[in-house]
Amino acid sequence: MHHHLDVYSHTNSLKKLPPLQKLMFALTVLAIALVAHPLTQGAIFLWLNLWTIGYARIPLKVYGRVLGVVSLFLITSFPALLFNVVAIDQINLIQASSLGGLTIGNWYLFISHSGLIQAGEIVMRSLACFSCLLFILFTIPFSELLLILRRFRCPPLLLDLMLLMYRFVFLFLDVATQLQLAQQARGGYRTRQRWMKSVALLTGQLVVRSLQRYQQFSLGLAARGFNGEFQVYSIQSYKYSKRYALESLCGCIGLVIFELTFW
């Protein structure tokens, strides 16, 4: 799937729009999402989904899978937000805010009303922000992002590090996929014992193969006369869309008005 993500950024239905127009729109909505209330954030989540799935024509299955993977990190924070622990002799102090719980030894584990509200707020804010970032991921090629950052005088060293990190993420995933397919073809995951052994071998070989690919990459750069700075060029022609610009402007103004009116 990691290959598809990069392909979609080059082949989506909004590829003709200038990257700067899409980036400024996403960052503006992201800024609103960071300070808005949950109801407004829910509207942002639905609206950005419309842009990504409806306008950019990103398959719902792919978008849902990526959003699901990102949401796993959000789910891991729920226990710390929802559950609280107090000593048995302090139960009377939290009865007003407790929604239910159970006694474990000398401790009382409960779900608090404030924790439930805080968890809901974090979920809505995270989903709204995720939708903005996924819009950037699916509609703007990474090379175009680097060109925009270079235009705004971002340090070349930082851009080179970003490009190398982006490149080696795919390199690392390519090696992992190849090794896993080779192990599956040899029945390396049929039993639990073989599964554990295969994972251990995969981890060890992954480091070795990644270092070998890194060495090949370094030799390739040296053979091409690399002078210490990566150059990224764009041959894609873009056309500014007044229709999308007007819709994004009206939508952002509507979100601000909705936030100020109802909160």
Contacts in CASP RR format, 6 or more apart in sequence:
PFRMAT RR
TARGET T0000
AUTHOR 0000-0000-0000
METHOD contacts of the structure
MODEL  1
MHHHLDVYSHTNSLKKLPPLQKLMFALTVLAIALVAHPLTQGAIFLWLNL
WTIGYARIPLKVYGRVLGVVSLFLITSFPALLFNVVAIDQINLIQASSLG
GLTIGNWYLFISHSGLIQAGEIVMRSLACFSCLLFILFTIPFSELLLILR
RFRCPPLLLDLMLLMYRFVFLFLDVATQLQLAQQARGGYRTRQRWMKSVA
LLTGQLVVRSLQRYQQFSLGLAARGFNGEFQVYSIQSYKYSKRYALESLC
GCIGLVIFELTFW
1 62 0 8 1.000
1 65 0 8 1.000
1 66 0 8 1.000
2 169 0 8 1.000
2 170 0 8 1.000
2 173 0 8 1.000
3 170 0 8 1.000
4 62 0 8 1.000
5 62 0 8 1.000
5 66 0 8 1.000
5 137 0 8 1.000
5 138 0 8 1.000
6 141 0 8 1.000
6 142 0 8 1.000
6 170 0 8 1.000
8 56 0 8 1.000
8 58 0 8 1.000
8 62 0 8 1.000
8 138 0 8 1.000
9 137 0 8 1.000
9 138 0 8 1.000
9 139 0 8 1.000
9 140 0 8 1.000
9 141 0 8 1.000
9 142 0 8 1.000
10 141 0 8 1.000
12 56 0 8 1.000
12 57 0 8 1.000
12 58 0 8 1.000
12 138 0 8 1.000
12 139 0 8 1.000
13 55 0 8 1.000
13 56 0 8 1.000
13 57 0 8 1.000
14 22 0 8 1.000
14 51 0 8 1.000
14 55 0 8 1.000
14 56 0 8 1.000
14 139 0 8 1.000
14 244 0 8 1.000
15 139 0 8 1.000
15 236 0 8 1.000
16 238 0 8 1.000
16 239 0 8 1.000
16 241 0 8 1.000
17 139 0 8 1.000
17 238 0 8 1.000
17 239 0 8 1.000
17 240 0 8 1.000
17 241 0 8 1.000
17 244 0 8 1.000
18 238 0 8 1.000
18 239 0 8 1.000
18 240 0 8 1.000
19 140 0 8 1.000
19 141 0 8 1.000
19 144 0 8 1.000
19 145 0 8 1.000
19 147 0 8 1.000
19 148 0 8 1.000
19 238 0 8 1.000
20 148 0 8 1.000
21 240 0 8 1.000
21 241 0 8 1.000
21 244 0 8 1.000
21 245 0 8 1.000
22 135 0 8 1.000
22 136 0 8 1.000
22 139 0 8 1.000
22 140 0 8 1.000
23 136 0 8 1.000
23 140 0 8 1.000
23 145 0 8 1.000
23 148 0 8 1.000
25 248 0 8 1.000
25 252 0 8 1.000
26 48 0 8 1.000
26 132 0 8 1.000
26 133 0 8 1.000
26 135 0 8 1.000
26 136 0 8 1.000
27 132 0 8 1.000
28 248 0 8 1.000
28 252 0 8 1.000
29 44 0 8 1.000
29 47 0 8 1.000
29 48 0 8 1.000
29 132 0 8 1.000
29 252 0 8 1.000
29 255 0 8 1.000
30 129 0 8 1.000
30 132 0 8 1.000
30 133 0 8 1.000
32 40 0 8 1.000
32 44 0 8 1.000
32 252 0 8 1.000
32 255 0 8 1.000
32 256 0 8 1.000
32 259 0 8 1.000
33 40 0 8 1.000
33 41 0 8 1.000
33 44 0 8 1.000
33 125 0 8 1.000
33 128 0 8 1.000
33 129 0 8 1.000
33 132 0 8 1.000
34 125 0 8 1.000
34 129 0 8 1.000
36 44 0 8 1.000
36 128 0 8 1.000
36 255 0 8 1.000
36 259 0 8 1.000
37 259 0 8 1.000
37 262 0 8 1.000
37 263 0 8 1.000
38 120 0 8 1.000
38 121 0 8 1.000
38 124 0 8 1.000
38 125 0 8 1.000
39 262 0 8 1.000
40 255 0 8 1.000
40 258 0 8 1.000
40 259 0 8 1.000
40 263 0 8 1.000
41 124 0 8 1.000
41 125 0 8 1.000
41 127 0 8 1.000
41 128 0 8 1.000
42 124 0 8 1.000
42 127 0 8 1.000
42 128 0 8 1.000
43 255 0 8 1.000
43 258 0 8 1.000
44 128 0 8 1.000
44 131 0 8 1.000
44 132 0 8 1.000
44 255 0 8 1.000
45 124 0 8 1.000
45 127 0 8 1.000
45 128 0 8 1.000
45 131 0 8 1.000
47 251 0 8 1.000
47 255 0 8 1.000
48 128 0 8 1.000
48 131 0 8 1.000
48 132 0 8 1.000
48 134 0 8 1.000
48 135 0 8 1.000
49 63 0 8 1.000
49 131 0 8 1.000
51 135 0 8 1.000
52 58 0 8 1.000
52 63 0 8 1.000
52 131 0 8 1.000
52 134 0 8 1.000
52 135 0 8 1.000
52 138 0 8 1.000
52 139 0 8 1.000
53 60 0 8 1.000
53 63 0 8 1.000
55 244 0 8 1.000
56 135 0 8 1.000
56 138 0 8 1.000
56 139 0 8 1.000
58 138 0 8 1.000
63 134 0 8 1.000
63 138 0 8 1.000
66 134 0 8 1.000
66 137 0 8 1.000
67 130 0 8 1.000
67 134 0 8 1.000
70 130 0 8 1.000
70 134 0 8 1.000
71 127 0 8 1.000
71 130 0 8 1.000
74 122 0 8 1.000
74 123 0 8 1.000
74 126 0 8 1.000
77 122 0 8 1.000
78 119 0 8 1.000
81 115 0 8 1.000
81 118 0 8 1.000
81 119 0 8 1.000
81 122 0 8 1.000
82 111 0 8 1.000
82 112 0 8 1.000
82 115 0 8 1.000
82 116 0 8 1.000
82 119 0 8 1.000
83 109 0 8 1.000
83 110 0 8 1.000
83 111 0 8 1.000
84 94 0 8 1.000
84 109 0 8 1.000
84 110 0 8 1.000
84 111 0 8 1.000
84 112 0 8 1.000
84 115 0 8 1.000
85 107 0 8 1.000
85 108 0 8 1.000
85 109 0 8 1.000
85 110 0 8 1.000
86 93 0 8 1.000
86 94 0 8 1.000
86 107 0 8 1.000
86 108 0 8 1.000
86 110 0 8 1.000
87 106 0 8 1.000
87 107 0 8 1.000
87 108 0 8 1.000
88 103 0 8 1.000
88 105 0 8 1.000
88 106 0 8 1.000
88 107 0 8 1.000
88 108 0 8 1.000
90 108 0 8 1.000
91 108 0 8 1.000
94 108 0 8 1.000
94 110 0 8 1.000
94 112 0 8 1.000
97 112 0 8 1.000
97 113 0 8 1.000
97 114 0 8 1.000
98 110 0 8 1.000
98 111 0 8 1.000
98 112 0 8 1.000
98 113 0 8 1.000
99 110 0 8 1.000
99 111 0 8 1.000
99 112 0 8 1.000
99 113 0 8 1.000
99 116 0 8 1.000
100 110 0 8 1.000
100 111 0 8 1.000
101 108 0 8 1.000
101 109 0 8 1.000
101 110 0 8 1.000
101 111 0 8 1.000
102 108 0 8 1.000
102 109 0 8 1.000
102 110 0 8 1.000
103 109 0 8 1.000
136 145 0 8 1.000
142 163 0 8 1.000
142 166 0 8 1.000
143 232 0 8 1.000
143 234 0 8 1.000
144 234 0 8 1.000
144 236 0 8 1.000
146 159 0 8 1.000
146 162 0 8 1.000
146 163 0 8 1.000
146 232 0 8 1.000
147 232 0 8 1.000
147 234 0 8 1.000
149 159 0 8 1.000
149 162 0 8 1.000
150 156 0 8 1.000
150 159 0 8 1.000
150 232 0 8 1.000
156 229 0 8 1.000
159 230 0 8 1.000
160 228 0 8 1.000
160 229 0 8 1.000
160 230 0 8 1.000
163 230 0 8 1.000
163 232 0 8 1.000
167 217 0 8 1.000
168 210 0 8 1.000
168 214 0 8 1.000
171 210 0 8 1.000
171 213 0 8 1.000
171 214 0 8 1.000
171 217 0 8 1.000
172 206 0 8 1.000
172 210 0 8 1.000
174 213 0 8 1.000
175 206 0 8 1.000
175 209 0 8 1.000
175 210 0 8 1.000
175 213 0 8 1.000
176 202 0 8 1.000
176 206 0 8 1.000
178 209 0 8 1.000
179 202 0 8 1.000
179 205 0 8 1.000
179 206 0 8 1.000
179 209 0 8 1.000
180 202 0 8 1.000
183 189 0 8 1.000
183 198 0 8 1.000
183 201 0 8 1.000
183 202 0 8 1.000
187 194 0 8 1.000
188 194 0 8 1.000
188 195 0 8 1.000
188 197 0 8 1.000
188 198 0 8 1.000
189 195 0 8 1.000
189 198 0 8 1.000
END
